Amino acid sequence: MKSALLAFLKKPTTKIGIMTAFMFQVIFSIVWMTGYDGVTGNMKHLKIAIVNEDRGMGAQLSEKLASSLPFEVVVPASLQEAQEKLYDRDVHMVLHIPAAFSQQVQAPDQQASLQYFINESNPAMIKSAMASAAAQITDTVNKQAAAAGTAAVLTQVKVPADQAGPLSAQLSERVVSQFNYSNQVTGMNSQMVPMMMVLASYVGAMIMGMNLQQSALALKGQLGKWSLYAVRCLINVVTAFLVSLVGSSLVIALGGQAEHGFLSMWLFQSLFVMVFMFVSQLFLILFGMAGMLFNMIMLSAQLVSSGALVPRDLLSGFYHQLSSFLPATYAVEGLMNILFGGPSSLHAASALLWIALVSIVVGAAAIALRKEASSTSAPEGKPSIA
């Protein structure tokens, strides 16, 4: 047993495997703890649009809410404009104060309603945060409206002072919430699909890239470097389409959503899986098998900053800026549009194509430089990275 243990520990692959397990703990701990630090305090970056159509009490309420809400408040010119911003995820909730709000508050036989519009094609945290905020807003507005509305009613009907208190309590619930959800998500399993696809796709790309790197090293003496690079690129493209066909089919078969259809889902997944493969391959070309360390960092950073779990608006400035350069951000953006409904995914697709192009060009440049270096200074017997 002792000899077997020593034999294992002498192997470089055993040492690398143990070190990899340690590095996963270190990298994920550092990235996730720093990435999600301050998320609660950054709730102020979430945006609520207030559309007021009531010239009486509604105007006063909208002004008070704009100054007191712990969110960024925008005031669109119309409800239609606000809903367009909500559809494009430029705001996270729309609060609509109808034109008859003051009249309904003061009417003894009516209840006024505040209309809330929430787009579910967002991280799950958005829906829960906005629903909670809406309840607090209605409670606050209800207290303010009740004081003015109930006093007006009691004055009009000339209620005696000794009866005013009990009747005032009965009339205190003057305002109710009316929720309108768009792009509804059918269940938690569907909500987690973008996160699952990003995680599975990048991990799969990492492992595949590592094995292709080892194959390239084994074939280095038989094939030219450009042939090896071209073949690796071809394998990435073909495999991305086949792997995505399996992934998208399983999501649909197991009850997932696809508001824009299966074909859009499959093609878009093929695109970002291909990009993941080229990005993870790039680190291996640049740094050899040590590139897996960079891929672990990329995996952790993308899971934190992609917007699949926590809205990017709540992240610290560093991770928010970093997310703009990472492919998972655009993968999640496009997936939410395709799966749950939303604007066109052309922006996300074009960003992914640019990232793929940069990865291919930088990889080709590294191949060209390494060829020149290997022919002059590489020690004999030491494999260079193809």
DOGUVEX-250972 format. One line per field, with one value per residue (C-alpha): residue number from 0; residue in one letter; chain; x, y, z. Coordinates in Angstrom, 3 decimals, m for minus. Layout:
REM residues N
k	[NUM	...]
r	[A	...]
c	[A	...]
xx	[X	...]
yy	[Y	...]
zz	[Z	...]
REM end
This chain:
REM residues 386
k	[0	1	2	3	4	5	6	7	8	9	10	11	12	13	14	15	16	17	18	19	20	21	22	23	24	25	26	27	28	29	30	31	32	33	34	35	36	37	38	39	40	41	42	43	44	45	46	47	48	49	50	51	52	53	54	55	56	57	58	59	60	61	62	63	64	65	66	67	68	69	70	71	72	73	74	75	76	77	78	79	80	81	82	83	84	85	86	87	88	89	90	91	92	93	94	95	96	97	98	99	100	101	102	103	104	105	106	107	108	109	110	111	112	113	114	115	116	117	118	119	120	121	122	123	124	125	126	127	128	129	130	131	132	133	134	135	136	137	138	139	140	141	142	143	144	145	146	147	148	149	150	151	152	153	154	155	156	157	158	159	160	161	162	163	164	165	166	167	168	169	170	171	172	173	174	175	176	177	178	179	180	181	182	183	184	185	186	187	188	189	190	191	192	193	194	195	196	197	198	199	200	201	202	203	204	205	206	207	208	209	210	211	212	213	214	215	216	217	218	219	220	221	222	223	224	225	226	227	228	229	230	231	232	233	234	235	236	237	238	239	240	241	242	243	244	245	246	247	248	249	250	251	252	253	254	255	256	257	258	259	260	261	262	263	264	265	266	267	268	269	270	271	272	273	274	275	276	277	278	279	280	281	282	283	284	285	286	287	288	289	290	291	292	293	294	295	296	297	298	299	300	301	302	303	304	305	306	307	308	309	310	311	312	313	314	315	316	317	318	319	320	321	322	323	324	325	326	327	328	329	330	331	332	333	334	335	336	337	338	339	340	341	342	343	344	345	346	347	348	349	350	351	352	353	354	355	356	357	358	359	360	361	362	363	364	365	366	367	368	369	370	371	372	373	374	375	376	377	378	379	380	381	382	383	384	385]
r	[M	K	S	A	L	L	A	F	L	K	K	P	T	T	K	I	G	I	M	T	A	F	M	F	Q	V	I	F	S	I	V	W	M	T	G	Y	D	G	V	T	G	N	M	K	H	L	K	I	A	I	V	N	E	D	R	G	M	G	A	Q	L	S	E	K	L	A	S	S	L	P	F	E	V	V	V	P	A	S	L	Q	E	A	Q	E	K	L	Y	D	R	D	V	H	M	V	L	H	I	P	A	A	F	S	Q	Q	V	Q	A	P	D	Q	Q	A	S	L	Q	Y	F	I	N	E	S	N	P	A	M	I	K	S	A	M	A	S	A	A	A	Q	I	T	D	T	V	N	K	Q	A	A	A	A	G	T	A	A	V	L	T	Q	V	K	V	P	A	D	Q	A	G	P	L	S	A	Q	L	S	E	R	V	V	S	Q	F	N	Y	S	N	Q	V	T	G	M	N	S	Q	M	V	P	M	M	M	V	L	A	S	Y	V	G	A	M	I	M	G	M	N	L	Q	Q	S	A	L	A	L	K	G	Q	L	G	K	W	S	L	Y	A	V	R	C	L	I	N	V	V	T	A	F	L	V	S	L	V	G	S	S	L	V	I	A	L	G	G	Q	A	E	H	G	F	L	S	M	W	L	F	Q	S	L	F	V	M	V	F	M	F	V	S	Q	L	F	L	I	L	F	G	M	A	G	M	L	F	N	M	I	M	L	S	A	Q	L	V	S	S	G	A	L	V	P	R	D	L	L	S	G	F	Y	H	Q	L	S	S	F	L	P	A	T	Y	A	V	E	G	L	M	N	I	L	F	G	G	P	S	S	L	H	A	A	S	A	L	L	W	I	A	L	V	S	I	V	V	G	A	A	A	I	A	L	R	K	E	A	S	S	T	S	A	P	E	G	K	P	S	I	A]
c	[A	A	A	A	A	A	A	A	A	A	A	A	A	A	A	A	A	A	A	A	A	A	A	A	A	A	A	A	A	A	A	A	A	A	A	A	A	A	A	A	A	A	A	A	A	A	A	A	A	A	A	A	A	A	A	A	A	A	A	A	A	A	A	A	A	A	A	A	A	A	A	A	A	A	A	A	A	A	A	A	A	A	A	A	A	A	A	A	A	A	A	A	A	A	A	A	A	A	A	A	A	A	A	A	A	A	A	A	A	A	A	A	A	A	A	A	A	A	A	A	A	A	A	A	A	A	A	A	A	A	A	A	A	A	A	A	A	A	A	A	A	A	A	A	A	A	A	A	A	A	A	A	A	A	A	A	A	A	A	A	A	A	A	A	A	A	A	A	A	A	A	A	A	A	A	A	A	A	A	A	A	A	A	A	A	A	A	A	A	A	A	A	A	A	A	A	A	A	A	A	A	A	A	A	A	A	A	A	A	A	A	A	A	A	A	A	A	A	A	A	A	A	A	A	A	A	A	A	A	A	A	A	A	A	A	A	A	A	A	A	A	A	A	A	A	A	A	A	A	A	A	A	A	A	A	A	A	A	A	A	A	A	A	A	A	A	A	A	A	A	A	A	A	A	A	A	A	A	A	A	A	A	A	A	A	A	A	A	A	A	A	A	A	A	A	A	A	A	A	A	A	A	A	A	A	A	A	A	A	A	A	A	A	A	A	A	A	A	A	A	A	A	A	A	A	A	A	A	A	A	A	A	A	A	A	A	A	A	A	A	A	A	A	A	A	A	A	A	A	A	A	A	A	A	A	A	A	A	A	A	A	A	A	A	A	A	A	A	A	A	A	A	A	A	A	A	A	A	A	A	A	A	A	A	A	A]
xx	[0.000	2.794	4.689	1.551	0.910	4.466	4.238	1.069	2.540	5.631	3.484	3.172	m0.463	m1.263	0.341	m1.496	m4.804	m4.362	m3.258	m6.297	m8.625	m6.918	m7.023	m10.761	m11.306	m9.008	m10.276	m13.998	m13.691	m11.858	m13.973	m17.380	m16.720	m15.407	m17.909	m21.004	m19.627	m21.842	m24.719	m27.289	m25.943	m26.083	m29.872	m29.990	m28.797	m32.035	m34.365	m38.073	m40.065	m42.953	m45.714	m48.251	m51.474	m53.253	m52.936	m54.137	m52.899	m50.935	m48.606	m47.713	m47.232	m44.961	m42.754	m42.511	m41.724	m39.048	m37.247	m37.754	m37.427	m34.094	m33.889	m33.004	m36.245	m36.874	m39.915	m40.820	m43.136	m45.798	m46.795	m45.946	m42.415	m42.012	m43.179	m40.712	m37.914	m39.139	m39.191	m35.598	m34.589	m33.584	m35.825	m36.753	m40.324	m42.925	m45.253	m48.355	m50.629	m53.923	m55.694	m58.620	m56.401	m57.445	m61.106	m60.963	m59.145	m61.823	m64.788	m66.206	m67.258	m64.078	m60.459	m57.667	m55.153	m51.472	m50.448	m47.077	m45.463	m42.631	m40.668	m39.890	m37.309	m34.654	m32.691	m35.080	m33.768	m35.352	m38.888	m38.634	m36.953	m39.470	m42.476	m41.216	m40.617	m44.119	m45.666	m43.738	m44.652	m48.344	m48.216	m46.538	m48.889	m51.854	m50.997	m50.520	m53.636	m55.737	m55.051	m56.229	m58.894	m60.530	m60.553	m62.253	m64.881	m65.635	m65.939	m68.316	m70.672	m70.412	m69.593	m69.605	m66.190	m66.841	m67.548	m64.767	m62.028	m63.607	m64.820	m61.394	m59.824	m62.301	m61.449	m57.692	m57.122	m57.674	m54.987	m54.325	m51.652	m52.369	m49.538	m48.952	m46.231	m44.760	m42.604	m43.631	m41.314	m43.124	m41.014	m37.730	m36.352	m36.864	m35.489	m32.215	m31.698	m29.412	m27.163	m27.143	m26.317	m23.458	m21.974	m22.299	m21.077	m17.950	m16.937	m17.454	m15.411	m12.595	m12.375	m12.611	m9.948	m7.607	m7.936	m7.504	m4.358	m2.960	m3.910	m2.164	0.996	0.898	0.431	2.965	5.585	3.144	1.235	2.167	1.109	m1.288	m2.922	m3.345	m4.802	m7.206	m8.398	m8.945	m11.024	m13.067	m13.679	m14.820	m17.393	m18.827	m18.871	m20.585	m23.536	m23.845	m23.459	m25.979	m28.475	m28.389	m28.551	m31.408	m33.394	m33.120	m34.227	m37.344	m38.042	m37.853	m40.355	m38.199	m39.414	m38.413	m40.568	m38.678	m38.679	m36.375	m34.359	m33.391	m32.454	m30.306	m28.499	m27.785	m26.520	m24.312	m22.856	m21.956	m20.716	m18.411	m17.186	m16.551	m14.473	m12.356	m11.831	m10.846	m8.640	m6.870	m5.520	m4.225	m2.472	m0.895	0.125	m0.036	m1.736	m1.185	m3.908	m6.426	m5.738	m6.894	m9.921	m10.877	m10.644	m12.734	m15.357	m15.721	m15.709	m18.348	m20.680	m20.542	m20.804	m22.976	m26.288	m27.740	m28.030	m27.583	m28.347	m25.188	m26.399	m25.843	m22.220	m19.252	m17.833	m14.929	m17.071	m19.690	m17.027	m15.370	m18.644	m18.750	m15.733	m16.816	m18.842	m21.139	m22.696	m23.968	m24.883	m27.203	m28.610	m29.474	m30.794	m33.212	m34.540	m34.980	m36.236	m38.528	m39.207	m37.531	m35.876	m33.786	m30.654	m28.652	m26.676	m25.663	m24.868	m22.714	m20.772	m20.145	m18.934	m16.455	m15.122	m14.766	m12.951	m10.522	m9.840	m9.162	m6.879	m4.908	m4.588	m3.302	m0.804	0.435	0.844	2.865	5.189	5.682	6.658	9.418	10.643	10.542	12.650	15.463	15.517	13.216	15.213	15.159	12.717	10.543	7.195	5.989	2.301	0.597]
yy	[0.000	2.397	1.678	2.189	5.528	6.698	5.597	7.657	10.708	10.613	11.017	14.643	14.049	13.108	16.295	18.361	16.728	17.453	21.017	21.502	20.533	23.111	25.803	25.341	26.103	29.116	30.615	30.149	31.414	34.576	35.377	34.605	36.307	39.460	39.345	39.194	41.502	44.581	43.207	44.164	47.693	48.005	47.529	51.289	50.674	48.897	51.121	51.778	53.824	55.878	56.903	59.262	60.161	61.656	65.433	65.439	63.150	61.050	63.941	64.402	60.673	60.286	63.130	61.628	58.183	59.555	61.115	58.308	55.032	53.197	52.706	54.760	56.351	57.342	59.200	58.204	60.384	57.702	54.230	52.857	54.240	52.785	49.356	49.484	50.187	47.281	44.991	45.985	45.513	49.175	49.376	46.599	47.614	50.128	51.806	53.266	55.711	55.824	59.080	58.246	57.559	60.624	60.094	56.439	57.225	59.711	57.594	55.735	52.695	52.250	51.260	52.888	50.648	51.041	49.067	47.340	45.884	43.352	41.565	37.992	37.564	38.516	36.848	35.421	37.941	40.780	39.434	38.814	42.176	44.114	42.274	43.082	46.705	46.946	45.718	48.328	51.067	50.205	50.131	53.546	55.047	53.508	55.232	58.585	58.262	57.029	60.128	62.497	60.263	59.202	62.744	63.975	61.238	61.848	65.570	65.112	62.800	64.828	61.889	62.749	62.885	59.895	57.719	59.068	56.912	53.486	54.429	55.793	52.445	50.645	52.940	52.753	50.205	52.668	51.472	47.977	46.514	45.255	43.191	42.657	40.149	39.896	37.126	34.804	31.945	28.662	27.320	27.332	24.667	26.988	29.961	28.114	27.053	30.000	29.315	25.594	26.058	28.442	26.198	22.969	24.552	26.188	23.202	20.947	23.324	23.346	19.569	19.138	21.790	20.067	16.762	18.389	20.038	16.666	15.231	18.129	17.496	13.804	14.596	17.402	15.316	14.033	17.195	20.809	23.373	25.128	21.839	21.061	24.505	24.299	20.864	22.009	24.948	22.669	20.226	23.125	24.301	20.871	19.705	22.919	22.266	18.613	19.223	22.083	19.923	17.474	20.207	22.158	19.003	17.840	21.218	21.170	17.484	18.071	20.918	23.987	27.130	28.452	31.474	32.108	28.476	25.482	26.454	29.844	28.202	25.541	27.957	30.455	27.768	26.472	29.961	30.525	26.941	27.456	30.741	29.026	26.422	29.010	31.063	28.077	26.791	30.152	29.887	26.394	27.588	30.504	28.736	25.019	22.861	25.693	27.461	25.352	27.622	30.608	28.635	27.979	31.703	32.421	29.905	31.376	34.993	34.294	32.493	35.492	38.297	36.878	38.014	34.514	34.515	38.127	41.164	42.757	46.131	44.872	43.846	45.977	48.285	45.940	42.883	44.928	46.234	42.828	41.202	43.317	41.413	37.884	35.653	34.247	37.706	37.693	34.016	34.738	37.857	36.000	32.943	35.007	36.652	33.340	31.249	33.669	36.387	39.702	41.841	40.476	38.538	40.066	42.272	39.281	37.203	39.942	40.373	36.626	36.599	39.374	37.454	34.334	36.284	37.821	34.409	32.825	35.664	35.790	32.006	32.108	34.821	32.719	29.721	31.820	33.221	29.879	28.275	30.780	30.394	26.581	26.384	28.397	28.076	25.322	22.636	19.309	16.827	19.520	19.730	23.143	23.965	23.433]
zz	[0.000	0.922	m2.281	m4.338	m2.612	m3.254	m6.869	m7.319	m5.628	m7.849	m10.966	m12.177	m13.102	m9.490	m8.207	m10.803	m9.886	m6.186	m6.924	m9.165	m6.313	m4.082	m6.774	m7.349	m3.657	m3.709	m6.958	m6.300	m2.726	m3.766	m6.823	m5.318	m1.980	m3.653	m6.513	m4.311	m1.634	m1.353	m3.443	m0.794	m0.609	m4.391	m4.501	m5.037	m8.610	m9.537	m11.553	m11.121	m13.621	m12.204	m14.582	m13.006	m14.818	m11.803	m11.372	m7.798	m5.078	m7.557	m8.394	m4.728	m4.198	m7.200	m5.968	m2.482	m3.863	m6.183	m3.214	m0.701	m2.605	m2.158	m5.930	m8.956	m10.157	m13.772	m15.064	m18.642	m20.690	m21.013	m19.870	m23.295	m23.102	m19.614	m20.776	m23.654	m21.180	m19.060	m22.101	m22.923	m19.237	m18.942	m15.854	m13.450	m12.589	m13.714	m11.217	m12.849	m10.996	m12.968	m13.797	m11.483	m8.460	m6.397	m7.190	m6.165	m2.921	m1.878	m2.948	0.098	m1.927	m4.016	m3.613	m5.571	m7.274	m8.051	m11.106	m11.107	m14.221	m13.734	m16.454	m15.362	m18.129	m15.599	m12.806	m10.201	m7.698	m9.694	m9.379	m5.645	m4.974	m7.039	m5.577	m2.084	m3.050	m4.524	m1.280	0.687	m1.781	m1.605	2.185	2.288	m0.299	1.455	4.719	3.010	0.914	3.820	5.881	3.167	1.644	4.898	6.260	3.118	3.269	6.952	6.357	3.445	5.295	8.544	10.787	14.523	16.144	18.433	15.374	13.196	14.744	14.170	10.710	9.823	10.699	8.462	5.560	6.036	3.253	0.457	m1.974	m3.325	m5.609	m9.093	m10.551	m14.258	m15.133	m18.620	m20.091	m17.303	m16.300	m15.719	m12.862	m10.993	m13.327	m16.303	m14.365	m13.777	m17.412	m18.372	m15.383	m16.092	m19.778	m19.082	m16.397	m18.384	m21.610	m20.223	m18.105	m21.131	m23.299	m20.713	m20.519	m24.272	m24.829	m22.378	m24.206	m27.618	m26.304	m25.292	m28.697	m30.414	m28.435	m29.336	m33.051	m33.203	m34.893	m37.527	m38.501	m39.036	m36.485	m38.827	m39.709	m36.024	m35.339	m38.289	m37.228	m33.643	m34.865	m37.117	m34.261	m32.077	m34.611	m35.445	m31.831	m30.691	m33.015	m31.997	m28.263	m28.371	m30.223	m27.330	m24.688	m26.260	m26.994	m23.397	m22.030	m24.205	m23.524	m19.770	m19.812	m20.448	m22.182	m25.589	m26.426	m29.656	m30.717	m30.578	m33.671	m32.227	m28.961	m30.628	m32.942	m30.182	m27.834	m30.644	m30.980	m27.346	m26.851	m29.842	m28.344	m25.000	m26.829	m28.610	m25.435	m23.289	m26.127	m26.325	m22.768	m23.496	m26.635	m24.786	m21.579	m22.303	m19.676	m17.177	m19.136	m17.204	m14.230	m16.273	m17.419	m13.793	m13.104	m16.202	m15.135	m11.661	m12.865	m15.492	m13.106	m10.778	m13.326	m16.111	m14.603	m14.422	m10.617	m9.534	m11.742	m13.062	m11.725	m8.178	m8.686	m7.750	m10.397	m11.180	m11.858	m13.716	m16.074	m16.358	m17.371	m20.530	m21.858	m20.897	m23.238	m20.526	m20.081	m23.649	m23.470	m20.524	m22.183	m25.375	m23.537	m21.451	m24.606	m26.404	m23.489	m21.672	m24.242	m24.845	m27.513	m30.346	m29.426	m32.284	m29.902	m27.805	m30.894	m32.446	m29.183	m29.039	m32.639	m31.856	m28.871	m31.018	m33.730	m31.242	m29.689	m33.089	m34.229	m30.971	m31.039	m34.608	m33.674	m30.774	m33.113	m35.564	m32.899	m31.228	m34.529	m35.018	m31.419	m31.494	m34.620	m33.066	m29.318	m28.088	m26.271	m28.040	m26.612	m24.986	m26.709	m27.752	m27.733	m31.080]
REM end
